[in-house]
Each structure stands twice: as structure tokens, then as C-alpha cells.
Amino acid sequence: MAIKVTLSFKENNVNDLMLHDFLESESETIGKSAYMKSLLKEKFDQKQSIKDE
């Protein structure tokens, strides 16, 4: 299962090393959050398609 994650930072001066360190420390949390959101969206879409029938 592929999940697309978009990160946005308030600061414009995020360099590759800062990004690497952030992803290394937060990757598990980001992955779990993205996975939960994808499951919720999938359930929502299923309910919408049932309603539309």
C-alpha cells in the first residue's frame, strides 16, 4: 500500500540535513498518521458509494 505524505514547514530555510533528521525522528509517527487517514478516507468513500446507490 502506497501512501502519499505532504509535509509543510513554517520556516523557509529547511535544508536537506534538517529534513533528514526530522524524517528520521518522526517517520514512524508520520507513517501511522498517514495510514490512519487513508483508512478513514477509504471507509468514508465506501459509505458515500453506498449512499449514492
N, C-alpha and C positions, 0 to 999 in steps of 0.2 A: 504494500500500500504506500503510495507516494503522497506526501502532504507538503503543500507549498506554504512557506512561512515568510511573511514580510516583516522586517524589523525597521523601526524608525527611531532615530535618536534626536533628542532636542538640540544636541551640540552638532555643529557642522565639522568640527575638527577631529572626527573619529578616524584614526588611521588603521592600517591592517593589523598591527600588533594589538591595539586596543580591542578591535573586533574579534581577533583570535582568542584573546584572554577572556572576553565576555562570553563567547560561544562555548569555550572550554568549560567555564564555570557554570553556565546556565543551560547547557544543551539538554540535560535531562528534563528540567522544568519546562523549557520551550517545547520539547517533543511531546510531553504529556499533555500540555495545554492544547497544542495543535491537534493532537489525536482526539481529545475530548470534544473539541469544537467540530471536528469533522464528523464524529459520531452523532452529535446533536443535529448538525445540518442534514445528515442522511435521514435521521428519524423525522425531522421536520418536513423534508421533501417527500418522504413516504406518506405522511399524513396529508399533505397537500394534494398528492396524486389521488389518494383515496377520496378526498373531498370533491375533487374535480370530476370524478366518475359518476 
